[in-house]
Amino acid sequence: MPGNAKTRLRLPPEGAARLQAALVCDTVEKASALGPTSVAGTPADGLALLEPLLPEGVSLFAQRGADLGERMLDAASRLFGEGPEPVLILGTDAPTLPPAEILAASRALRTHDAAIVGSDDGGYVLLGLRALHAALFRDVRWSTETVYRETVEKALGAGLSLYEGRPHYDVDYPEDLDRLAGSFGAAPARPRTAGVIEELLRPPRA
């Protein structure tokens, strides 16, 4: 939705909305190739814009909660209510997170209570749970450089066994766009995000 998507990137609203759509498509495509996938979208009245982006078999529901922690907790609660299988929470801001890293976190949940993959800015790009642990989502200073550390401390303080994957990076700020553009290379099967990034960073014609 123009004006509401990726505002910290300081892109024109239409360009930011196209980038967000590409990020959603690429993340969902990657996740659904690895296992059953659901998407928790926001705002609730914008779900009709998300639905056409999702492949068949991917469920869509609205995020609920006052902050990011409440919204993730609500989504995790819903998914654990549908079955006992572990839940992995992925954002759409890390399109280059390798599928192997997601699989490693998933497999780690066979022997660990939780799995986390941090981001370079102090947050995380993946959180996996073998059961619901609400404390991991509460009283965290979201959107700060301490999110990862606080979450790890909460997990260990609760006596949970924790797998920590290799840190990755996410796309939140203008400087992240160049890094993202350079990460795609010239592979024949390039994600949608690569094409959108190229268009957004292309110098205007004289």
N, C-alpha and C positions, 0 to 999 in steps of 0.2 A: 504494500500500500504506500504510494508516494507520500513522503513527508513523515512517515513513521518508521521506515526501514533504514538501518545502518546509518543513523544520523551522525555518529561520531567520525565517520569517514570523510565528512564534509564534501560529499558528492552532490551533484544536482539531484533533486528528489526522484526524478524518473530513472536516472542512472542507478541510484541506490536501490530502488525497488527492483530493477532488472537484475542487479547483482544478488540481492536477497533471494529472488526467485531461482536463480541459477545455483546458489549455495544450497537451497532447500532440495532442488532436484538432484544434485550430485550427492549430497549426504544421504538422502533417502534411497537413492539407487544403490549406493555402496552398502548401506546397512541392510537393505532388504535382500541383497545377494548373500548375506551372511546368516540371516535368520529372520523370524517374524518381527515386523516393524510397525510401530505406531508413532503418530506425530501429534504432539500437543501444541496447538497454535494459539496465538494471541494477536490482536484482540478477538474476542469471541465473534463480533459482528464482521470480521474479515475472513472467517473460515471458508466462505464461498470462493474467495480468491485463491486459497491454498489447494482446495480439492482438485482442480484440474491438473495440478502439478504432480499429483501422487499416482504411482502405478496401482494397478488392481491388486487388492489384497492388503493394502496398507490402510490401517484405520486412522481416523482423524477425530480429535476431540479438543475442546477448549481448555486452555490453561485457567486455573482458578487460584487466586491468592493475591496478597497485597505486595509481595516482593518475590524475587527470584527463588529464594529458598522455599517459600510457601507454595509457589507454583510447581517446583520440582517435586516437593513432598507430595502434593496432591496427585501429580501424574504417577509417581512411583506407587502410591497407595492404590490408585485405580488399577494399575497393571498387576500388582501383587494380588489384588482382589480377583483377578481373572484366572490366576493359576500360580503354582508354587515355583515356577522357573525363575532363575536369576534375572534381574533387570539391569540393563546398561543404558545410562542416560548420555546421549551425545548432543552437543550443540551443532549448529550449522555453520559455525565460524571457523572450522578447521577442515577445509575440503581436501587438504593434502595429507591428513592423518592416514597412514597406511592401513589397509585392511588387516595386515598381519598384526599390527599393534592392538586392534580391536579384538581380534581372535585371541591374542595372548592374554588380554584382560579377561575375556570370557572364560578361557580355560583356567585362569588363576582362581576363579570363583568356585572351582571344584574343591579347592583346598584352603581358600581364604574367605573371610566374611565380606570383604570389600576390595575393590580395585579402583585405582585412580591413575589418571594420566594428566600431569600438570601442563600448564602453558608457560611460555617464557615471561609473561607479564604477571605471574603470581597467581593466576586463577587455575582452572582445570578445563580440559576439553572432553574428558570422559569420567564418569563415575559409575561403577558397577556395584551392585548389592546382591548378596545371596538371600537376604531377608530385609525387611524394612527396618531402618534405624533412623527414626525421626530426628534424633539429636544432631545428625550430620547436616541438617538443613536449617537449624535454628540458631539464632544469635551469631550469625556470620556477617562480617562486614562486606557485603556483596559489592562487586565492581571495584575492588581494591586489590593491591598487590599482596594482601595477606590471606586471600581466600583459600589457596592451596594449603598453606601452613595451618590455618585455623581448622580446616577440615581434617587434615591428618592428625592434628592434636586431639580433636574430638573423637576420631575413630580409635586411636590408641588409648585415650583416656577411658573409653567405654569398654576396653578390653578386646577390641576387634582385631583379628589378624588382617593385615593390609598388604596388598600387592601394589607396588608403585612402578608404573611403566615409565618408559623414556619420555621426558618432556617434549612437547611439540610447540607449535605456535598457532595463534588464532588471528583472525582478521578483525581488528577493532578500530584501528587508527590509520590515517593517511599513509604513514610510512610502511604499513603492512601490505599495502597494495603492490608496491614494487617488489617486495620479497615474494609475494604470492605469484606475481607475473613471471618472475624468474624461476619459479619452482616447477613449472609445467613442461618446459623444454619443448621438443618437437615430436613428441610421441604421437603416433597415428591416431590412437584412441584418446583424445583429450576431452576433459570434462567440459560441461557447458560454461562453467565459471571462467575457464581460460579465454574463451571467445569474448565474453562480456568484459573481462579485465582489459583485453587488448583494445577493445573499442573505447573504453573509458579513458585509457591512458594514451591513446593515439593523439599526437599533436594535431591541432586544428589546421585545416588547409589554408594556405595563404590566399 
